[in-house]
Every structure is written in structure tokens, then in C-alpha cells.
Amino acid sequence: MAAHNNPLCVNESLPLRKIVHMSGVAVPFIADIYGREYAALALASATLIFLIMEVIKPAEKKWYVYGLLWRNREKEVFALDPFFYILSFFVLLGLSYFVNEGICYASMVVLALGDGVAPLIGHLGKLKLPGSCKTVEGTTGGIILSSIVGFYFVGALAVVGSVVGMVTECSISRHDNLFIPFAALVAMLLVRVFFKINV
């Protein structure tokens, strides 16, 4: 489907949603500094708030808060994308007990910051990626920001995760909150093993 015919390319200006999205970057830092149990508690609290909002959504007629946070297609049905966002964080946090925790945390950064900032920068961008409603400027901005912040956890390996994560973001149109972080995770794990990089 051509980008201009894709209903998912319709620009819905939801800056508060993106701020909430990017606030997820706090989770890996909480896990790294205070412990994964505290990060899990933060995620559980976010999940509870989200589920409460979903439960009361049918009764909310004025859409004050929902109009700022929910896309139009999410107002009448269960909002899968926010749910998948939280689920991805939970899975990555759980995986951090079994695989390199820095890579898991850097993957969270790609999802929270890379995917979060790309539409904000892309809104100002002019260069559309071929066959996509995404822009070169937005994708580049997401790569740069998530690489800088992810460097804290895995060093230069963060660039690999950021590039692969943001290329994934450009390649899919639905439920990217599931695919972006795990594409970044797999890419960083493979490069780490192949090049014997210690992080």
C-alpha cells in the first residue's frame, strides 16, 4: 500500500502521548541504579493506570484525557499499542535476568526515545523515506538520540541497536512497540557474539 494511501500515515498530533512514551526511558535507569524490582514496580503501576483508563473509557464522553493520549482508532476499542509498549518493557526486564542486562536496557531506550522522538522530529522533516510516511529527519533523530542515551548501557553497541530498531520502525505500520525493541535486542546480541564485544 502506498504511504499516502495508508490510514496509519494520517498525522495525529499527540505530543502528550509522545511525552508519556519517552518517559519510559526512566525504566532502564531505575533498573540499573535502584534494581530491577523497582523498575518492575514502576511498570506494574503504569499497567494498573492503563487498565483502569481502559475500563472507564466507554463511560468517558468528553474525551478530555483520551483525546490527548489515545489515537482516534483506539477510542472505541482496546488500545493495543500502549499495552504492547508496557508488555515489551516487562519482557525485556525479565530477559535481563538471562541475557546481557545492558543490551536489554539499551533496547528499552530505542523503544522509548528512538520511537518516541522520531515522529516529533519527522513532523518537521521534508525528506520522505521511499514507500513510507516516515521521514529521513525523524529516523535519523531517533537513531542519534537513542544511540547517545543507550551508550550509557552498552557503549558503541547502542548504535547498532538504534539503527536496526529505527529501520524496523520504518518498515512496519502496526504494533511497532513489539517489534522495535526486540529487533534492536537481537541485533546487539548478534554483533556482540560475532565480534566478541564485552559490555
N, CA, C and O atoms as a DFTB+ gen file, in Angstrom:
796 C
 N C O
     1  1       0.847      -1.197       0.000
     2  2       0.000       0.000       0.000
     3  2       0.883       1.247       0.000
     4  3       1.827       1.334       0.785
     5  1       0.595       2.181      -0.844
     6  2       1.382       3.414      -0.899
     7  2       1.225       4.178       0.389
     8  3       0.172       4.145       1.026
     9  1       2.288       4.872       0.770
    10  2       2.288       5.578       2.040
    11  2       1.171       6.584       2.119
    12  3       0.531       6.720       3.162
    13  1       0.921       7.299       1.026
    14  2      -0.081       8.353       1.095
    15  2      -1.499       7.807       1.183
    16  3      -2.427       8.539       1.529
    17  1      -1.677       6.512       0.868
    18  2      -2.992       5.889       0.993
    19  2      -3.157       5.137       2.310
    20  3      -4.231       4.606       2.592
    21  1      -2.131       5.092       3.093
    22  2      -2.141       4.339       4.337
    23  2      -2.801       5.170       5.428
    24  3      -2.299       6.243       5.762
    25  1      -3.928       4.700       6.000
    26  2      -4.582       5.473       7.047
    27  2      -3.725       5.644       8.274
    28  3      -3.954       6.552       9.073
    29  1      -2.724       4.767       8.438
    30  2      -1.838       4.889       9.593
    31  2      -0.852       6.029       9.428
    32  3      -0.160       6.401      10.375
    33  1      -0.786       6.584       8.228
    34  2       0.100       7.719       7.992
    35  2      -0.578       9.042       8.310
    36  3       0.064      10.093       8.277
    37  1      -1.865       9.001       8.617
    38  2      -2.555      10.235       8.966
    39  2      -1.928      10.803      10.227
    40  3      -1.803      10.110      11.236
    41  1      -1.539      12.057      10.165
    42  2      -0.834      12.676      11.281
    43  2      -1.805      13.070      12.382
    44  3      -2.647      13.948      12.193
    45  1      -1.685      12.419      13.531
    46  2      -2.454      12.794      14.702
    47  2      -1.477      13.425      15.684
    48  3      -0.609      12.745      16.231
    49  1      -1.620      14.704      15.900
    50  2      -0.693      15.414      16.773
    51  2      -1.051      15.124      18.232
    52  3      -2.004      15.681      18.779
    53  1      -0.269      14.245      18.842
    54  2      -0.500      13.857      20.231
    55  2       0.795      14.008      21.024
    56  3       1.397      13.017      21.436
    57  1       1.220      15.259      21.236
    58  2       2.504      15.467      21.919
    59  2       2.547      14.886      23.327
    60  3       3.595      14.408      23.762
    61  1       1.420      14.918      24.053
    62  2       1.409      14.353      25.405
    63  2       1.640      12.848      25.363
    64  3       2.322      12.293      26.224
    65  1       1.074      12.198      24.366
    66  2       1.294      10.751      24.208
    67  2       2.776      10.459      24.007
    68  3       3.308       9.503      24.572
    69  1       3.445      11.289      23.199
    70  2       4.868      11.069      22.943
    71  2       5.708      11.349      24.191
    72  3       6.728      10.699      24.418
    73  1       5.280      12.308      24.988
    74  2       5.997      12.589      26.237
    75  2       5.893      11.383      27.172
    76  3       6.881      10.969      27.779
    77  1       4.685      10.828      27.279
    78  2       4.490       9.629      28.099
    79  2       5.326       8.478      27.535
    80  3       5.964       7.735      28.281
    81  1       5.311       8.344      26.208
    82  2       6.089       7.304      25.537
    83  2       7.567       7.423      25.893
    84  3       8.208       6.435      26.252
    85  1       8.099       8.626      25.793
    86  2       9.523       8.831      26.048
    87  2       9.881       8.729      27.523
    88  3      11.035       8.477      27.869
    89  1       8.887       8.927      28.400
    90  2       9.168       8.815      29.834
    91  2       9.548       7.394      30.218
    92  3      10.107       7.161      31.289
    93  1       9.241       6.441      29.337
    94  2       9.638       5.058      29.585
    95  2      11.135       4.883      29.690
    96  3      11.598       3.857      30.189
    97  1      11.905       5.854      29.235
    98  2      13.367       5.757      29.334
    99  2      13.817       5.721      30.790
   100  3      14.945       5.326      31.086
   101  1      12.938       6.132      31.694
   102  2      13.282       6.078      33.116
   103  2      13.411       4.639      33.610
   104  3      14.164       4.369      34.546
   105  1      12.674       3.709      32.980
   106  2      12.637       2.322      33.454
   107  2      14.021       1.669      33.453
   108  3      14.414       1.125      34.485
   109  1      14.780       1.692      32.355
   110  2      16.105       1.055      32.413
   111  2      17.052       1.731      33.396
   112  3      17.903       1.067      33.988
   113  1      16.918       3.023      33.575
   114  2      17.779       3.700      34.543
   115  2      17.399       3.323      35.971
   116  3      18.270       3.150      36.823
   117  1      16.103       3.195      36.231
   118  2      15.665       2.734      37.552
   119  2      16.201       1.330      37.818
   120  3      16.694       1.034      38.907
   121  1      16.095       0.472      36.801
   122  2      16.580      -0.903      36.939
   123  2      18.081      -0.932      37.196
   124  3      18.556      -1.701      38.032
   125  1      18.822      -0.105      36.486
   126  2      20.274      -0.104      36.595
   127  2      20.747       0.499      37.912
   128  3      21.701       0.010      38.518
   129  1      20.085       1.553      38.349
   130  2      20.555       2.278      39.538
   131  2      19.967       1.717      40.828
   132  3      20.680       1.550      41.817
   133  1      18.670       1.427      40.818
   134  2      17.993       1.015      42.055
   135  2      17.667      -0.477      42.100
   136  3      17.446      -1.027      43.179
   137  1      17.636      -1.123      40.966
   138  2      17.321      -2.545      40.934
   139  2      16.105      -2.839      40.080
   140  3      15.206      -2.009      39.939
   141  1      16.093      -4.026      39.516
   142  2      15.003      -4.404      38.618
   143  2      13.654      -4.515      39.317
   144  3      12.606      -4.351      38.693
   145  1      13.689      -4.794      40.614
   146  2      12.426      -4.894      41.348
   147  2      11.691      -3.553      41.346
   148  3      10.468      -3.512      41.209
   149  1      12.434      -2.462      41.497
   150  2      11.816      -1.134      41.484
   151  2      11.310      -0.777      40.087
   152  3      10.268      -0.139      39.934
   153  1      12.056      -1.196      39.085
   154  2      11.607      -0.961      37.712
   155  2      10.325      -1.746      37.440
   156  3       9.412      -1.237      36.790
   157  1      10.254      -2.979      37.933
   158  2       9.046      -3.787      37.763
   159  2       7.868      -3.144      38.478
   160  3       6.742      -3.182      37.982
   161  1       8.119      -2.557      39.634
   162  2       7.053      -1.874      40.383
   163  2       6.533      -0.668      39.592
   164  3       5.328      -0.419      39.545
   165  1       7.453       0.071      38.976
   166  2       7.053       1.222      38.159
   167  2       6.207       0.765      36.972
   168  3       5.203       1.395      36.639
   169  1       6.613      -0.321      36.342
   170  2       5.858      -0.850      35.210
   171  2       4.486      -1.366      35.646
   172  3       3.490      -1.174      34.949
   173  1       4.448      -2.019      36.800
   174  2       3.171      -2.522      37.309
   175  2       2.219      -1.363      37.589
   176  3       1.021      -1.463      37.323
   177  1       2.743      -0.272      38.121
   178  2       1.914       0.908      38.384
   179  2       1.375       1.490      37.082
   180  3       0.204       1.860      36.995
   181  1       2.239       1.568      36.068
   182  2       1.815       2.076      34.765
   183  2       0.751       1.169      34.149
   184  3      -0.204       1.647      33.536
   185  1       0.924      -0.129      34.315
   186  2      -0.056      -1.083      33.789
   187  2      -1.406      -0.906      34.460
   188  3      -2.443      -0.928      33.797
   189  1      -1.393      -0.731      35.777
   190  2      -2.642      -0.546      36.526
   191  2      -3.373       0.712      36.066
   192  3      -4.586       0.692      35.856
   193  1      -2.632       1.800      35.910
   194  2      -3.236       3.056      35.450
   195  2      -3.834       2.875      34.058
   196  3      -4.953       3.314      33.791
   197  1      -3.078       2.222      33.174
   198  2      -3.557       1.996      31.814
   199  2      -4.836       1.171      31.807
   200  3      -5.793       1.517      31.114
   201  1      -4.861       0.079      32.573
   202  2      -6.032      -0.796      32.590
   203  2      -7.250      -0.095      33.186
   204  3      -8.369      -0.297      32.716
   205  1      -7.046       0.724      34.211
   206  2      -8.156       1.485      34.787
   207  2      -8.732       2.435      33.738
   208  3      -9.949       2.552      33.596
   209  1      -7.845       3.111      33.006
   210  2      -8.301       4.034      31.970
   211  2      -9.056       3.301      30.864
   212  3     -10.018       3.828      30.305
   213  1      -8.616       2.095      30.557
   214  2      -9.320       1.313      29.534
   215  2     -10.709       0.893      30.013
   216  3     -11.667       0.874      29.240
   217  1     -10.801       0.561      31.293
   218  2     -12.078       0.123      31.843
   219  2     -13.106       1.255      31.838
   220  3     -14.271       1.045      31.502
   221  1     -12.663       2.449      32.213
   222  2     -13.603       3.572      32.300
   223  2     -13.772       4.308      30.968
   224  3     -14.597       5.216      30.863
   225  1     -13.007       3.928      29.968
   226  2     -13.055       4.621      28.677
   227  2     -14.456       4.663      28.059
   228  3     -14.856       5.714      27.560
   229  1     -15.210       3.570      28.072
   230  2     -16.545       3.644      27.451
   231  2     -17.476       4.669      28.093
   232  3     -18.392       5.171      27.442
   233  1     -17.245       4.981      29.365
   234  2     -18.112       5.935      30.060
   235  2     -17.667       7.384      29.875
   236  3     -18.400       8.312      30.214
   237  1     -16.482       7.569      29.343
   238  2     -15.935       8.923      29.168
   239  2     -16.425       9.479      27.837
   240  3     -16.047       8.981      26.777
   241  1     -17.253      10.493      27.888
   242  2     -17.864      11.027      26.676
   243  2     -17.175      12.287      26.147
   244  3     -17.287      12.604      24.962
   245  1     -16.477      12.993      27.003
   246  2     -15.901      14.267      26.565
   247  2     -14.479      14.099      26.012
   248  3     -13.970      14.985      25.326
   249  1     -13.854      12.981      26.308
   250  2     -12.537      12.648      25.739
   251  2     -11.455      13.662      26.099
   252  3     -10.536      13.878      25.309
   253  1     -11.540      14.283      27.265
   254  2     -10.522      15.264      27.622
   255  2      -9.130      14.625      27.646
   256  3      -8.233      15.047      26.916
   257  1      -8.963      13.619      28.480
   258  2      -7.656      12.962      28.591
   259  2      -7.424      12.041      27.407
   260  3      -6.328      12.017      26.846
   261  1      -8.432      11.290      27.024
   262  2      -8.268      10.328      25.935
   263  2      -7.942      11.014      24.616
   264  3      -7.229      10.456      23.782
   265  1      -8.451      12.200      24.430
   266  2      -8.160      12.945      23.209
   267  2      -6.711      13.361      23.110
   268  3      -6.207      13.634      22.021
   269  1      -6.032      13.410      24.261
   270  2      -4.622      13.786      24.292
   271  2      -3.690      12.581      24.207
   272  3      -2.535      12.704      23.800
   273  1      -4.201      11.425      24.593
   274  2      -3.342      10.250      24.702
   275  2      -3.693       9.122      23.729
   276  3      -2.817       8.359      23.321
   277  1      -4.969       9.014      23.357
   278  2      -5.403       7.900      22.526
   279  2      -5.589       8.349      21.081
   280  3      -6.121       9.429      20.822
   281  1      -5.147       7.515      20.141
   282  2      -5.431       7.778      18.737
   283  2      -6.917       7.553      18.481
   284  3      -7.595       6.869      19.249
   285  1      -7.410       8.133      17.399
   286  2      -8.841       8.030      17.093
   287  2      -9.307       6.583      17.009
   288  3     -10.391       6.246      17.485
   289  1      -8.483       5.725      16.399
   290  2      -8.894       4.329      16.237
   291  2      -8.877       3.564      17.556
   292  3      -9.397       2.450      17.623
   293  1      -8.296       4.132      18.599
   294  2      -8.211       3.456      19.890
   295  2      -9.326       3.855      20.851
   296  3      -9.450       3.283      21.934
   297  1     -10.130       4.825      20.461
   298  2     -11.114       5.361      21.402
   299  2     -12.302       4.440      21.621
   300  3     -12.971       4.525      22.651
   301  1     -12.571       3.568      20.672
   302  2     -13.726       2.687      20.788
   303  2     -13.345       1.234      21.035
   304  3     -14.211       0.397      21.291
   305  1     -12.065       0.937      20.959
   306  2     -11.613      -0.443      21.169
   307  2     -10.435      -0.439      22.141
   308  3      -9.884       0.611      22.472
   309  1     -10.068      -1.625      22.586
   310  2      -8.917      -1.742      23.494
   311  2      -7.668      -1.230      22.803
   312  3      -7.382      -1.617      21.670
   313  1      -6.920      -0.364      23.474
   314  2      -5.728       0.262      22.891
   315  2      -4.544      -0.710      22.970
   316  3      -3.875      -0.814      23.998
   317  1      -4.305      -1.409      21.875
   318  2      -3.261      -2.429      21.866
   319  2      -1.851      -1.859      21.918
   320  3      -0.983      -2.413      22.592
   321  1      -1.616      -0.759      21.215
   322  2      -0.250      -0.245      21.138
   323  2       0.325       0.146      22.503
   324  3       1.461      -0.226      22.794
   325  1      -0.400       0.875      23.348
   326  2       0.134       1.145      24.697
   327  2       0.340      -0.136      25.504
   328  3       1.296      -0.248      26.271
   329  1      -0.562      -1.097      25.326
   330  2      -0.427      -2.371      26.030
   331  2       0.843      -3.099      25.589
   332  3       1.586      -3.621      26.420
   333  1       1.088      -3.131      24.273
   334  2       2.286      -3.788      23.756
   335  2       3.554      -3.063      24.208
   336  3       4.594      -3.689      24.414
   337  1       3.462      -1.757      24.359
   338  2       4.596      -0.965      24.848
   339  2       4.992      -1.440      26.248
   340  3       6.157      -1.744      26.506
   341  1       4.017      -1.498      27.137
   342  2       4.290      -1.943      28.508
   343  2       4.748      -3.394      28.516
   344  3       5.680      -3.750      29.236
   345  1       4.087      -4.239      27.707
   346  2       4.457      -5.647      27.642
   347  2       5.907      -5.825      27.208
   348  3       6.621      -6.658      27.766
   349  1       6.347      -5.055      26.223
   350  2       7.730      -5.144      25.753
   351  2       8.714      -4.810      26.864
   352  3       9.754      -5.456      26.996
   353  1       8.383      -3.803      27.660
   354  2       9.252      -3.446      28.785
   355  2       9.319      -4.576      29.807
   356  3      10.394      -4.893      30.316
   357  1       8.181      -5.181      30.105
   358  2       8.158      -6.297      31.053
   359  2       9.004      -7.460      30.552
   360  3       9.786      -8.038      31.306
   361  1       8.841      -7.801      29.272
   362  2       9.596      -8.925      28.703
   363  2      11.089      -8.632      28.716
   364  3      11.889      -9.495      29.077
   365  1      11.466      -7.429      28.328
   366  2      12.887      -7.065      28.330
   367  2      13.463      -7.076      29.737
   368  3      14.603      -7.491      29.947
   369  1      12.674      -6.619      30.695
   370  2      13.137      -6.636      32.077
   371  2      13.341      -8.073      32.550
   372  3      14.317      -8.374      33.239
   373  1      12.415      -8.958      32.176
   374  2      12.565     -10.367      32.528
   375  2      13.761     -11.007      31.835
   376  3      14.488     -11.793      32.441
   377  1      13.963     -10.669      30.564
   378  2      15.099     -11.213      29.817
   379  2      16.438     -10.766      30.394
   380  3      17.449     -11.452      30.244
   381  1      16.435      -9.614      31.052
   382  2      17.697      -9.080      31.597
   383  2      18.287      -9.976      32.677
   384  3      19.460      -9.836      33.023
   385  1      17.486     -10.900      33.215
   386  2      18.000     -11.860      34.182
   387  2      18.750     -12.997      33.499
   388  3      19.504     -13.722      34.149
   389  1      18.547     -13.158      32.184
   390  2      19.107     -14.310      31.481
   391  2      20.111     -13.935      30.396
   392  3      21.032     -14.701      30.113
   393  1      19.937     -12.761      29.785
   394  2      20.900     -12.292      28.783
   395  2      21.484     -10.968      29.274
   396  3      21.087     -10.457      30.321
   397  1      22.407     -10.432      28.530
   398  2      23.090      -9.218      28.956
   399  2      22.101      -8.108      29.307
   400  3      21.323      -7.666      28.460
   401  1      22.140      -7.662      30.567
   402  2      21.152      -6.682      31.008
   403  2      21.345      -5.329      30.343
   404  3      20.365      -4.625      30.100
   405  1      22.568      -4.949      30.045
   406  2      22.813      -3.683      29.373
   407  2      22.150      -3.631      28.007
   408  3      21.593      -2.605      27.617
   409  1      22.213      -4.739      27.282
   410  2      21.575      -4.810      25.970
   411  2      20.059      -4.722      26.102
   412  3      19.399      -4.065      25.297
   413  1      19.512      -5.377      27.109
   414  2      18.065      -5.280      27.351
   415  2      17.669      -3.839      27.658
   416  3      16.652      -3.354      27.164
   417  1      18.466      -3.160      28.467
   418  2      18.159      -1.772      28.832
   419  2      18.294      -0.846      27.623
   420  3      17.485       0.063      27.434
   421  1      19.319      -1.083      26.811
   422  2      19.514      -0.255      25.617
   423  2      18.368      -0.459      24.629
   424  3      17.994       0.468      23.911
   425  1      17.816      -1.660      24.592
   426  2      16.663      -1.931      23.724
   427  2      15.445      -1.152      24.187
   428  3      14.652      -0.691      23.367
   429  1      15.290      -1.001      25.506
   430  2      14.217      -0.172      26.051
   431  2      14.393       1.282      25.620
   432  3      13.423       1.970      25.304
   433  1      15.631       1.731      25.613
   434  2      15.927       3.107      25.215
   435  2      15.522       3.343      23.764
   436  3      14.958       4.387      23.435
   437  1      15.808       2.382      22.902
   438  2      15.440       2.518      21.484
   439  2      13.932       2.666      21.343
   440  3      13.449       3.492      20.569
   441  1      13.189       1.855      22.101
   442  2      11.734       1.934      22.036
   443  2      11.224       3.247      22.600
   444  3      10.393       3.914      21.983
   445  1      11.718       3.619      23.768
   446  2      11.201       4.818      24.436
   447  2      11.611       6.102      23.726
   448  3      10.768       6.954      23.446
   449  1      12.889       6.244      23.438
   450  2      13.385       7.507      22.877
   451  2      13.430       7.515      21.356
   452  3      12.977       8.468      20.723
   453  1      13.975       6.458      20.773
   454  2      14.070       6.435      19.313
   455  2      12.706       6.523      18.664
   456  3      12.455       7.388      17.825
   457  1      11.816       5.608      19.066
   458  2      10.464       5.592      18.510
   459  2       9.653       6.791      18.979
   460  3       8.736       7.236      18.289
   461  1       9.991       7.312      20.151
   462  2       9.239       8.445      20.684
   463  2       9.558       9.766      20.009
   464  3       8.663      10.561      19.721
   465  1      10.840       9.995      19.760
   466  2      11.243      11.293      19.218
   467  2      11.126      11.358      17.699
   468  3      10.977      12.444      17.138
   469  1      11.191      10.212      17.028
   470  2      11.170      10.207      15.559
   471  2       9.965      10.937      14.965
   472  3      10.146      11.732      14.043
   473  1       8.734      10.702      15.457
   474  2       7.593      11.427      14.884
   475  2       7.635      12.924      15.170
   476  3       7.174      13.726      14.357
   477  1       8.186      13.303      16.322
   478  2       8.252      14.724      16.669
   479  2       9.197      15.467      15.734
   480  3       8.884      16.558      15.257
   481  1      10.350      14.869      15.479
   482  2      11.298      15.476      14.536
   483  2      10.791      15.315      13.117
   484  3      10.901      16.225      12.295
   485  1      10.228      14.130      12.836
   486  2       9.730      13.856      11.496
   487  2       8.624      14.796      11.069
   488  3       8.447      15.046       9.877
   489  1       7.872      15.323      12.034
   490  2       6.802      16.272      11.728
   491  2       7.357      17.513      11.030
   492  3       6.662      18.170      10.255
   493  1       8.630      17.822      11.323
   494  2       9.288      18.979      10.709
   495  2      10.081      18.584       9.465
   496  3      10.560      19.444       8.725
   497  1      10.213      17.286       9.245
   498  2      11.043      16.809       8.150
   499  2      10.392      16.960       6.787
   500  3       9.172      17.073       6.664
   501  1      11.227      16.960       5.782
   502  2      10.769      17.114       4.395
   503  2      11.074      15.899       3.528
   504  3      10.408      15.677       2.517
   505  1      12.076      15.111       3.915
   506  2      12.517      14.003       3.077
   507  2      11.829      12.707       3.486
   508  3      12.176      12.110       4.505
   509  1      10.860      12.275       2.696
   510  2      10.146      11.043       2.983
   511  2      10.986       9.831       2.585
   512  3      11.640       9.831       1.542
   513  1      10.959       8.805       3.426
   514  2      11.606       7.553       3.072
   515  2      10.787       6.863       1.981
   516  3       9.559       6.956       1.991
   517  1      11.437       6.176       1.044
   518  2      10.708       5.538      -0.057
   519  2       9.626       4.578       0.438
   520  3       9.894       3.696       1.254
   521  1       8.403       4.758      -0.064
   522  2       7.310       3.876       0.277
   523  2       6.849       3.969       1.715
   524  3       6.196       3.055       2.219
   525  1       7.182       5.068       2.385
   526  2       6.848       5.197       3.805
   527  2       6.347       6.598       4.100
   528  3       6.627       7.542       3.362
   529  1       5.595       6.721       5.201
   530  2       5.188       8.048       5.642
   531  2       6.201       8.609       6.627
   532  3       6.035       9.727       7.114
   533  1       7.257       7.841       6.929
   534  2       8.304       8.282       7.843
   535  2       9.312       9.157       7.098
   536  3       9.455       9.051       5.880
   537  1      10.005      10.015       7.834
   538  2      10.972      10.905       7.208
   539  2      12.398      10.543       7.586
   540  3      12.654       9.922       8.618
   541  1      13.314      10.947       6.722
   542  2      14.740      10.742       6.987
   543  2      15.143      11.479       8.256
   544  3      15.902      10.958       9.074
   545  1      14.632      12.688       8.412
   546  2      14.995      13.508       9.578
   547  2      14.535      12.860      10.882
   548  3      15.278      12.833      11.863
   549  1      13.305      12.338      10.889
   550  2      12.783      11.702      12.088
   551  2      13.543      10.442      12.443
   552  3      13.895      10.226      13.603
   553  1      13.794       9.620      11.456
   554  2      14.536       8.378      11.688
   555  2      15.947       8.659      12.165
   556  3      16.436       8.010      13.090
   557  1      16.603       9.628      11.534
   558  2      17.963       9.998      11.938
   559  2      17.981      10.530      13.358
   560  3      18.862      10.181      14.144
   561  1      17.012      11.374      13.690
   562  2      16.936      11.911      15.045
   563  2      16.740      10.815      16.079
   564  3      17.346      10.848      17.151
   565  1      15.883       9.831      15.754
   566  2      15.671       8.710      16.664
   567  2      16.931       7.893      16.866
   568  3      17.229       7.470      17.983
   569  1      17.672       7.667      15.789
   570  2      18.929       6.913      15.875
   571  2      19.937       7.646      16.752
   572  3      20.565       7.048      17.626
   573  1      20.083       8.934      16.513
   574  2      21.088       9.709      17.249
   575  2      20.762       9.757      18.734
   576  3      21.630       9.500      19.567
   577  1      19.509      10.086      19.075
   578  2      19.154      10.235      20.484
   579  2      19.244       8.910      21.235
   580  3      19.796       8.856      22.334
   581  1      18.705       7.842      20.649
   582  2      18.756       6.556      21.350
   583  2      20.180       6.005      21.417
   584  3      20.513       5.273      22.349
   585  1      21.018       6.346      20.446
   586  2      22.424       5.926      20.490
   587  2      23.162       6.633      21.626
   588  3      23.941       6.016      22.354
   589  1      22.910       7.922      21.764
   590  2      23.584       8.701      22.814
   591  2      23.199       8.192      24.195
   592  3      24.061       7.968      25.045
   593  1      21.908       8.012      24.414
   594  2      21.448       7.565      25.734
   595  2      21.799       6.092      25.955
   596  3      22.203       5.707      27.053
   597  1      21.647       5.271      24.917
   598  2      21.968       3.857      25.045
   599  2      23.444       3.591      25.277
   600  3      23.810       2.532      25.786
   601  1      24.298       4.542      24.911
   602  2      25.743       4.409      25.126
   603  2      26.048       4.174      26.598
   604  3      27.021       3.501      26.937
   605  1      25.219       4.727      27.464
   606  2      25.406       4.549      28.908
   607  2      25.388       3.072      29.291
   608  3      26.091       2.659      30.213
   609  1      24.593       2.283      28.593
   610  2      24.422       0.881      28.954
   611  2      25.347      -0.066      28.196
   612  3      25.827      -1.044      28.771
   613  1      25.607       0.206      26.917
   614  2      26.354      -0.768      26.100
   615  2      27.449      -0.141      25.252
   616  3      28.011      -0.813      24.388
   617  1      27.763       1.116      25.474
   618  2      28.795       1.750      24.678
   619  2      28.378       1.909      23.219
   620  3      27.209       2.149      22.919
   621  1      29.345       1.773      22.321
   622  2      29.098       1.991      20.898
   623  2      28.126       0.979      20.306
   624  3      27.570       1.208      19.231
   625  1      27.917      -0.133      20.995
   626  2      26.968      -1.135      20.517
   627  2      25.553      -0.559      20.430
   628  3      24.702      -1.086      19.713
   629  1      25.315       0.512      21.159
   630  2      23.998       1.158      21.121
   631  2      23.652       1.656      19.726
   632  3      22.478       1.716      19.358
   633  1      24.664       2.013      18.954
   634  2      24.415       2.497      17.586
   635  2      23.784       1.388      16.748
   636  3      22.873       1.642      15.960
   637  1      24.268       0.162      16.919
   638  2      23.730      -0.983      16.180
   639  2      22.255      -1.177      16.520
   640  3      21.415      -1.310      15.630
   641  1      21.953      -1.192      17.807
   642  2      20.577      -1.371      18.225
   643  2      19.675      -0.249      17.753
   644  3      18.533      -0.482      17.357
   645  1      20.189       0.963      17.795
   646  2      19.397       2.117      17.382
   647  2      19.094       2.086      15.892
   648  3      17.965       2.347      15.477
   649  1      20.095       1.767      15.096
   650  2      19.896       1.720      13.638
   651  2      18.899       0.631      13.277
   652  3      17.957       0.879      12.524
   653  1      19.092      -0.566      13.804
   654  2      18.199      -1.682      13.474
   655  2      16.795      -1.417      14.003
   656  3      15.810      -1.699      13.321
   657  1      16.701      -0.881      15.208
   658  2      15.395      -0.574      15.772
   659  2      14.638       0.455      14.967
   660  3      13.435       0.314      14.748
   661  1      15.331       1.494      14.524
   662  2      14.658       2.550      13.773
   663  2      14.367       2.132      12.332
   664  3      13.382       2.589      11.752
   665  1      15.195       1.280      11.749
   666  2      14.883       0.733      10.428
   667  2      13.624      -0.131      10.527
   668  3      12.779      -0.121       9.633
   669  1      13.515      -0.872      11.619
   670  2      12.304      -1.669      11.860
   671  2      11.094      -0.763      11.996
   672  3      10.024      -1.064      11.467
   673  1      11.260       0.343      12.701
   674  2      10.168       1.302      12.882
   675  2       9.663       1.831      11.550
   676  3       8.471       2.089      11.386
   677  1      10.572       1.991      10.604
   678  2      10.200       2.497       9.285
   679  2       9.562       1.420       8.413
   680  3       8.869       1.725       7.442
   681  1       9.801       0.165       8.767
   682  2       9.404      -0.933       7.882
   683  2       8.042      -1.520       8.197
   684  3       7.465      -2.229       7.373
   685  1       7.521      -1.231       9.390
   686  2       6.233      -1.796       9.765
   687  2       5.268      -0.676      10.110
   688  3       5.679       0.422      10.486
   689  1       3.982      -0.964       9.979
   690  2       2.988       0.089      10.180
   691  2       2.111      -0.130      11.404
   692  3       1.445       0.799      11.860
   693  1       2.103      -1.341      11.940
   694  2       1.255      -1.625      13.099
   695  2       2.048      -2.325      14.190
   696  3       2.932      -3.137      13.917
   697  1       1.719      -1.998      15.416
   698  2       2.270      -2.670      16.590
   699  2       3.804      -2.639      16.627
   700  3       4.447      -3.625      16.987
   701  1       4.366      -1.509      16.255
   702  2       5.824      -1.404      16.249
   703  2       6.419      -1.489      17.647
   704  3       7.608      -1.771      17.792
   705  1       5.612      -1.249      18.679
   706  2       6.118      -1.344      20.050
   707  2       6.556      -2.764      20.403
   708  3       7.318      -2.967      21.348
   709  1       6.075      -3.734      19.647
   710  2       6.510      -5.115      19.856
   711  2       7.784      -5.436      19.083
   712  3       8.634      -6.189      19.557
   713  1       7.907      -4.863      17.900
   714  2       8.995      -5.264      17.012
   715  2      10.277      -4.455      17.194
   716  3      11.373      -5.005      17.091
   717  1      10.153      -3.170      17.460
   718  2      11.330      -2.299      17.548
   719  2      12.333      -2.767      18.599
   720  3      13.498      -2.979      18.262
   721  1      11.929      -2.937      19.856
   722  2      12.936      -3.265      20.873
   723  2      13.572      -4.632      20.677
   724  3      14.749      -4.813      20.987
   725  1      12.807      -5.602      20.166
   726  2      13.365      -6.945      20.027
   727  2      14.240      -7.077      18.784
   728  3      15.149      -7.907      18.746
   729  1      13.968      -6.266      17.773
   730  2      14.888      -6.200      16.631
   731  2      16.218      -5.614      17.095
   732  3      17.289      -6.099      16.729
   733  1      16.130      -4.564      17.907
   734  2      17.351      -3.949      18.457
   735  2      18.091      -4.935      19.342
   736  3      19.316      -5.034      19.271
   737  1      17.362      -5.663      20.172
   738  2      17.960      -6.640      21.083
   739  2      18.715      -7.718      20.319
   740  3      19.876      -7.998      20.615
   741  1      18.055      -8.321      19.337
   742  2      18.681      -9.403      18.568
   743  2      19.913      -8.892      17.828
   744  3      20.939      -9.571      17.787
   745  1      19.817      -7.697      17.245
   746  2      20.952      -7.140      16.506
   747  2      22.157      -6.938      17.421
   748  3      23.281      -7.289      17.062
   749  1      21.921      -6.377      18.591
   750  2      23.038      -6.136      19.521
   751  2      23.622      -7.438      20.045
   752  3      24.838      -7.550      20.197
   753  1      22.778      -8.423      20.324
   754  2      23.275      -9.718      20.801
   755  2      24.123     -10.400      19.734
   756  3      25.177     -10.959      20.038
   757  1      23.663     -10.353      18.477
   758  2      24.411     -10.990      17.397
   759  2      25.758     -10.316      17.171
   760  3      26.778     -10.987      17.015
   761  1      25.755      -8.993      17.152
   762  2      27.018      -8.267      16.943
   763  2      27.965      -8.507      18.116
   764  3      29.173      -8.648      17.927
   765  1      27.415      -8.553      19.313
   766  2      28.253      -8.806      20.494
   767  2      28.924     -10.166      20.408
   768  3      30.112     -10.295      20.706
   769  1      28.162     -11.191      19.999
   770  2      28.722     -12.537      19.905
   771  2      29.686     -12.647      18.730
   772  3      30.766     -13.224      18.856
   773  1      29.290     -12.090      17.591
   774  2      30.098     -12.230      16.374
   775  2      31.438     -11.520      16.504
   776  3      32.469     -12.044      16.083
   777  1      31.421     -10.327      17.088
   778  2      32.657      -9.544      17.213
   779  2      33.289      -9.643      18.603
   780  3      34.276      -8.969      18.900
   781  1      32.693     -10.508      19.462
   782  2      33.234     -10.743      20.806
   783  2      33.413      -9.425      21.581
   784  3      34.472      -9.145      22.143
   785  1      32.361      -8.653      21.585
   786  2      32.384      -7.359      22.280
   787  2      31.939      -7.553      23.722
   788  3      30.920      -8.193      23.981
   789  1      32.688      -7.011      24.643
   790  2      32.330      -7.069      26.055
   791  2      31.590      -5.802      26.447
   792  3      32.088      -4.695      26.241
   793  1      30.404      -5.963      27.012
   794  2      29.637      -4.804      27.507
   795  2      29.135      -5.134      28.907
   796  3      28.464      -4.313      29.532
